[in-house]
Amino acid sequence: MNLIVAVSAKDWGIGCENALLFHIPEDMKYFRATTKGKVVVMGHSTFKSLPGGKPLKYRTNIVLSRDTSLSIPDVIVCNSMDALFAQLKNYDTNDVFVIGGAVIYAELLSHCQKAYITKIDAALPADTFFPNIDVMPNWTLTEASEVKEYEGIQFQFCVYENMAQTL
């Protein structure tokens, strides 16, 4: 399993009031290219924040929710971690991407092999944060793109590997 997220490099902020902090076209393109044809796992709030509140096209969408009555067309709903892991057995773990929100990232981080993190050199007010994996001993930066820029904001695509998962 993998995860993908865009963070403020300054404080690891990822959102505010259930919205993304940054809208960088190249980052959105990177997200689409990385997850197209794959399985995306998200919480219900993240799902509701998607454009039109609809599943992401060209992906298998899995929503994790405690609401046992939740039913969403074209979405697999799992009501527990056990149900999620049972569902994920149907897919290649390399094709699974956790896409948020903060609670889902925190719960699944240790199960992820790779983290695709867009680090954005800016800080905006945030109420939702991703753990700073730069200080976590199990996570190692293995790839980093050149620094890019959009409207004066610098950013970089980084890939981290969970060394505890590679043993």
Buried (B, 14 or more C-beta within 10 A) or exposed (E): BBBBBBBBBEEBBBBEEEEBBBEBEBBBEBBEEBBEEBBBBBBBBBBEBBEEEEBBEEBBBBBBBEEEEBEBEEBBBBBEEEBBEEBBEEBEBEBBBBBBBBEBBEBBBEBBBBBBBBBBEBEBEBEBBBBEBBEBEBBBBEEEBEEBEBEEEEBBBBBBBBBEBEE
